[in-house]
Amino acid sequence: MYIFRLLICLLVILLHLNSMGLTVEASSPVNILSSLIKQKEQAVNQHDWSRYVSILHPDHPYYIQEQKRWFFDTIQYIDPGSYQINLLSVISQSDQQIDVWVQQSYKRNGKLFTIKYPLRFVKTHLGFKDADLAFHQIQSDSIVVRFSDSKLKEQGKLALDTLKKAIFLLSSKYHWRPKRIEVKLYHHPEIFRQSVKPSLPKWAIGWHEADQAIKFVAEGMDKKELAFGLIHELVHQMVSEITNDNASYWLQEGAATYYEKNLLSKPMSGKIIRTPLIGLDRLEKIRLEKLPMHQAHLYYQSCYHLFDFMVQEYGEKQMRRFFTFLGKFPKLDCESSEKIKTTNWRTRKGIDHVWGISVEELSKKWLNHS
């Protein structure tokens, strides 16, 4: 009698599921991924970070941090409730990993933006999780280079070679021991931009923030340009790690632009400056990401020449001491542009501590020298 009742109950449940349009296929990996992707969509539209992060692979800390920045930028940047993401097709599938094409869209001031990209899901003890784009990968020692298209493999090899040399030189200058070096190379500028944040200006082709991977658009770059760009982003990582991400924006960009030009090339110090420079008081206030390209170029040039002056005036040992002092302040887990006032204040304290001068005095010495 008990078995008979159990069979009747099971039959009722199956009939109920069938009436809802559910079949055994509903639990197939592809359908599970479709459900996860829709959960991502709902989390964005509902501004629910805890739900969103639960879909991400827990063993990918850089990706989680990148997605955190992307998420909070997105919910402020796009029209409310306009985010959509859909599974288009399966690229490849195994028991442990599935790569799929997805289409993402959102509206900004009523205008629709759409992009397709390959997304990877990896099986964990908690089920399938979003594990970033479906990258190809090469690795050497502690450096991992991922690239979004197989045709970027040569650029990936160049990245490994360039970064090995750059890390050796920067480590000798600043006693830096990198936490982790991860590089992501992109074949399409819009896939790169959407991997960072929707509000990123279109002129940006490289990116690094604290606890994230170095990102760069490698497609169409000549070898020298790509090498310089990678060094630029690597220096951002170094400065972030030594200073506990407390360097002001101008100091970050000054160091990155200076070593981009000088680390693996003949030093450019002492060259004639024909472009009017932006004073330090204005550099502190500028929001780089809000600038058009030509103004951004002037900002970078001014930061470069200021950092160059500091290196020539005080030497790299003193710059290392300066960075180390900034590292004593606690880290703020937010975008660089959101903590400019705090990092400016901490940088000012560092200048006074190391050299006994104010920012105004430093700026005056620099501009008089220029």
Stockholm file with secondary structure:
# STOCKHOLM 1.0

chainA/1-370         MYIFRLLICLLVILLHLNSMGLTVEASSPVNILSSLIKQKEQAVNQHDWSRYVSILHPDHPYYIQEQKRWFFDTIQYIDPGSYQINLLSVISQSDQQIDVWVQQSYKRNGKLFTIKYPLRFVKTHLGFKDADLAFHQIQSDSIVVRFSDSKLKEQGKLALDTLKKAIFLLSSKYHWRPKRIEVKLYHHPEIFRQSVKPSLPKWAIGWHEADQAIKFVAEGMDKKELAFGLIHELVHQMVSEITNDNASYWLQEGAATYYEKNLLSKPMSGKIIRTPLIGLDRLEKIRLEKLPMHQAHLYYQSCYHLFDFMVQEYGEKQMRRFFTFLGKFPKLDCESSEKIKTTNWRTRKGIDHVWGISVEELSKKWLNHS
#=GR chainA/1-370 SS CHHHHHHHHHHHHHHHHHHTTCCGGGGSHHHHHHHHHHHHHHHHHTTCHHHHHTTBCTTCHHHHHHHHHHHHHHHHHSCTTCCEEEEEEEEEECSSEEEEEEEEEEEETTEEEEEEEEEEEEEETTEEEEEEECCEEEEETTEEEEESSGGGHHHHHHHHHHHHHHHHHHHHHHCCCCSCEEEEEESSHHHHHHHHCTTSCTTCCEECCTTSCEEEECTTCCHHHHHHHHHHHHHHHHHHHHTTSCSCHHHHHHHHHHHHHHSSSCCCTTCCCCSCCCCHHHHHHCCGGGSCHHHHHHHHHHHHHHHHHHHHHHCHHHHHHHHHHHTTSCCCCSCGGGSHHHHHHHHHHHHHHHHSCCHHHHHHHHHHHC
#=GC SS_cons         CHHHHHHHHHHHHHHHHHHTTCCGGGGSHHHHHHHHHHHHHHHHHTTCHHHHHTTBCTTCHHHHHHHHHHHHHHHHHSCTTCCEEEEEEEEEECSSEEEEEEEEEEEETTEEEEEEEEEEEEEETTEEEEEEECCEEEEETTEEEEESSGGGHHHHHHHHHHHHHHHHHHHHHHCCCCSCEEEEEESSHHHHHHHHCTTSCTTCCEECCTTSCEEEECTTCCHHHHHHHHHHHHHHHHHHHHTTSCSCHHHHHHHHHHHHHHSSSCCCTTCCCCSCCCCHHHHHHCCGGGSCHHHHHHHHHHHHHHHHHHHHHHCHHHHHHHHHHHTTSCCCCSCGGGSHHHHHHHHHHHHHHHHSCCHHHHHHHHHHHC
//
